Amino acid sequence: MPDVIFPGPEGRLEGRFSPPPRPRAPVAMILHPHPQGGGTMNDRITQALYKTFVKRGFATLRFNFRGVGRSQGTFDNGIGELSDAAAALDWVQSFHPEAQTTWIAGFSFGAWIGMQLLMRRPEIRGFISVAPPANMYDFSFLAPCPSSGIIVQGTADEVVTASAVQKLVDKLRTQKGITIHHDEIRGANHFFEHELDQLMKSVDNYLDMRLSPDSPIR
């Protein structure tokens, strides 16, 4: 799991990268929660998502947004962080252009950034959004959402209300051509403090289904 430093829009960005284990290996990028709430690429949910994609043979990157850890720059309310994510994906593609597919996964603030990146990068074919902050940020840019994915939410989340996430899911489900899965983890707070195993079981079940050769969702 090599430490990497790569160029971002405001200076260098720090990450951890698991290189492609074979030619045409798929790519996954994992985005961490809010920098001003202590979010970093070493957050436990971000690390768990990273590990599950590495285990499945993806070239996998997690990195610190600007101003976090050794990444240069300062917090930019999501605008600069979206540019960071785009630069990070560019960096992976610069030496692994033949990836067969690309996935994006994010937790909280990272889910919001990831879903914006999804709109700009047609190569992203699947997403995992954990506790997307639908009550704090505008998700109306998903018009239409170009890819199928899963949204996982805790029922006892004290930061992101389950009802706001349900509203987002309902809206996305009216769109044709994509399938949105939605799992609620009973009793889980925003950080899935005692329910990380259930969260990852939900994610892994979804990935098993999507990555199977006979998956109904392409």
C-alpha positions as CSV (number, residue, x, y, z in Angstrom):
1,M,0.0,0.0,0.0
2,P,2.5,2.7,-1.2
3,D,2.3,6.3,0.0
4,V,1.9,8.5,-3.0
5,I,2.2,12.2,-3.7
6,F,0.7,13.5,-6.9
7,P,-0.1,17.0,-8.3
8,G,-3.4,18.6,-7.4
9,P,-4.8,22.0,-8.5
10,E,-3.4,23.8,-5.4
11,G,-0.1,21.9,-5.0
12,R,0.6,18.3,-4.1
13,L,-1.9,15.8,-2.7
14,E,-1.1,12.9,-0.4
15,G,-2.6,9.5,-0.9
16,R,-2.4,5.7,-0.5
17,F,-2.5,3.7,-3.7
18,S,-2.8,0.0,-4.4
19,P,-1.6,-0.4,-8.0
20,P,-3.5,-2.4,-10.6
21,P,-2.8,-6.1,-10.1
22,R,-3.3,-6.9,-13.8
23,P,-3.8,-5.2,-17.1
24,R,-7.3,-3.5,-17.5
25,A,-7.9,-3.8,-13.8
26,P,-10.8,-1.6,-12.7
27,V,-10.2,1.6,-10.8
28,A,-11.8,2.7,-7.5
29,M,-11.4,6.0,-5.7
30,I,-12.4,6.5,-2.1
31,L,-13.3,10.0,-0.7
32,H,-13.1,10.9,3.0
33,P,-15.5,12.9,5.2
34,H,-15.5,16.6,6.0
35,P,-12.0,18.0,6.5
36,Q,-13.2,20.5,9.1
37,G,-14.8,17.7,11.1
38,G,-11.5,15.9,11.3
39,G,-12.1,13.8,8.2
40,T,-9.0,12.2,6.6
41,M,-8.1,9.3,4.3
42,N,-7.4,7.3,7.4
43,D,-10.9,7.5,8.7
44,R,-12.1,3.9,9.5
45,I,-14.9,3.8,7.0
46,T,-12.7,5.3,4.2
47,Q,-10.1,2.6,5.0
48,A,-12.7,-0.2,5.1
49,L,-14.0,0.8,1.7
50,Y,-10.5,1.1,0.3
51,K,-9.6,-2.4,1.6
52,T,-12.7,-4.1,0.1
53,F,-11.9,-2.7,-3.4
54,V,-8.2,-3.7,-3.1
55,K,-9.3,-7.2,-2.1
56,R,-11.4,-7.4,-5.3
57,G,-8.5,-6.6,-7.6
58,F,-9.1,-2.9,-8.2
59,A,-6.4,-0.3,-8.6
60,T,-7.5,1.7,-5.6
61,L,-6.7,5.2,-4.4
62,R,-7.7,7.1,-1.3
63,F,-6.2,10.5,-0.7
64,N,-6.3,13.6,1.6
65,F,-8.2,16.6,0.2
66,R,-6.4,19.9,0.2
67,G,-5.2,21.2,3.6
68,V,-5.5,17.7,5.2
69,G,-2.4,15.8,6.3
70,R,0.4,16.5,3.9
71,S,-1.9,17.7,1.1
72,Q,-1.3,21.4,0.2
73,G,-3.9,24.1,0.0
74,T,-6.8,25.1,2.2
75,F,-10.4,23.9,2.6
76,D,-12.5,25.3,-0.2
77,N,-16.1,24.4,0.8
78,G,-16.4,21.5,-1.8
79,I,-15.5,23.4,-4.9
80,G,-11.7,22.9,-4.6
81,E,-12.2,19.4,-3.2
82,L,-14.1,18.4,-6.3
83,S,-11.2,19.6,-8.4
84,D,-8.9,17.6,-6.1
85,A,-11.0,14.4,-6.8
86,A,-10.9,15.1,-10.6
87,A,-7.1,15.6,-10.4
88,A,-6.7,12.3,-8.4
89,L,-8.6,10.3,-11.0
90,D,-6.6,12.0,-13.8
91,W,-3.4,10.9,-12.0
92,V,-4.5,7.2,-11.8
93,Q,-5.6,7.3,-15.5
94,S,-2.3,8.8,-16.6
95,F,-0.5,5.5,-16.1
96,H,-3.5,3.1,-16.1
97,P,-5.6,4.4,-19.0
98,E,-6.9,0.9,-20.0
99,A,-9.0,0.4,-16.8
100,Q,-12.1,-1.6,-17.8
101,T,-14.4,0.4,-15.4
102,T,-14.2,3.0,-12.6
103,W,-16.0,3.1,-9.3
104,I,-16.3,6.0,-6.8
105,A,-17.0,5.5,-3.1
106,G,-17.4,8.2,-0.4
107,F,-18.5,8.7,3.2
108,S,-20.5,11.8,4.2
109,F,-18.9,14.9,2.6
110,G,-16.9,12.5,0.4
111,A,-20.2,11.0,-0.8
112,W,-21.3,14.5,-1.9
113,I,-18.0,15.1,-3.8
114,G,-18.1,11.7,-5.3
115,M,-21.6,12.1,-6.7
116,Q,-20.6,15.4,-8.2
117,L,-17.6,13.8,-9.9
118,L,-19.9,11.1,-11.2
119,M,-21.8,13.7,-13.2
120,R,-18.5,14.9,-14.8
121,R,-16.8,11.6,-15.6
122,P,-18.8,9.2,-17.8
123,E,-16.2,6.4,-17.1
124,I,-17.6,6.0,-13.5
125,R,-20.0,3.1,-13.7
126,G,-20.9,2.5,-10.1
127,F,-21.0,4.4,-6.8
128,I,-21.1,3.7,-3.1
129,S,-22.4,6.6,-1.0
130,V,-22.3,6.2,2.8
131,A,-24.4,8.7,4.7
132,P,-24.6,11.3,1.9
133,P,-25.4,14.7,3.6
134,A,-28.7,15.3,1.7
135,N,-29.9,17.6,4.5
136,M,-26.8,19.8,4.3
137,Y,-25.9,20.1,0.7
138,D,-27.9,20.3,-2.6
139,F,-27.9,17.1,-4.5
140,S,-30.2,18.4,-7.3
141,F,-27.2,18.3,-9.7
142,L,-28.0,14.6,-10.1
143,A,-30.4,15.3,-13.0
144,P,-30.2,12.7,-14.2
145,C,-27.8,10.5,-12.2
146,P,-25.7,8.7,-14.8
147,S,-24.9,5.5,-12.9
148,S,-26.4,2.9,-10.7
149,G,-25.1,2.6,-7.1
150,I,-25.9,2.0,-3.4
151,I,-26.7,4.5,-0.7
152,V,-26.2,3.3,2.9
153,Q,-27.6,5.2,5.9
154,G,-27.8,4.7,9.6
155,T,-31.3,5.0,11.1
156,A,-29.9,6.8,14.2
157,D,-27.7,9.2,12.3
158,E,-27.5,12.5,14.3
159,V,-25.8,14.5,11.5
160,V,-27.6,13.3,8.3
161,T,-31.3,12.7,8.7
162,A,-32.5,9.3,7.4
163,S,-35.6,11.1,6.0
164,A,-33.5,13.5,3.8
165,V,-31.6,10.5,2.4
166,Q,-34.9,8.7,1.8
167,K,-36.1,11.7,-0.2
168,L,-32.9,11.6,-2.3
169,V,-33.3,7.9,-2.9
170,D,-36.9,8.4,-4.0
171,K,-36.0,11.1,-6.4
172,L,-33.2,9.1,-8.0
173,R,-35.5,6.1,-8.3
174,T,-37.8,8.0,-10.6
175,Q,-35.0,8.2,-13.2
176,K,-34.9,5.6,-16.0
177,G,-31.9,3.5,-16.9
178,I,-30.3,3.3,-13.4
179,T,-31.0,1.2,-10.3
180,I,-30.5,2.7,-6.9
181,H,-30.1,0.3,-3.9
182,H,-30.8,1.7,-0.5
183,D,-29.8,0.0,2.8
184,E,-30.6,1.3,6.2
185,I,-28.5,0.0,9.1
186,R,-30.7,-0.1,12.2
187,G,-29.4,1.9,15.2
188,A,-26.3,3.2,13.4
189,N,-25.2,6.7,14.0
190,H,-23.3,8.9,11.5
191,F,-20.0,7.2,12.1
192,F,-21.4,3.6,12.3
193,E,-19.6,3.5,15.6
194,H,-20.7,-0.1,16.5
195,E,-22.1,-1.1,13.1
196,L,-19.0,-1.0,10.8
197,D,-19.4,-4.8,10.1
198,Q,-23.0,-4.4,9.1
199,L,-22.1,-1.4,6.9
200,M,-19.4,-3.4,5.1
201,K,-21.6,-6.4,4.7
202,S,-24.1,-4.2,2.9
203,V,-21.4,-2.8,0.7
204,D,-19.9,-6.2,0.0
205,N,-23.2,-7.8,-0.8
206,Y,-23.9,-5.0,-3.3
207,L,-20.4,-5.4,-4.9
208,D,-20.8,-9.1,-5.1
209,M,-24.0,-8.6,-7.1
210,R,-22.7,-5.8,-9.3
211,L,-19.3,-7.4,-10.1
212,S,-20.7,-10.8,-10.9
213,P,-20.4,-11.6,-14.7
214,D,-24.2,-12.2,-14.8
215,S,-25.2,-9.0,-12.9
216,P,-28.5,-7.6,-14.1
217,I,-27.0,-4.0,-13.7
218,R,-24.3,-3.0,-16.1
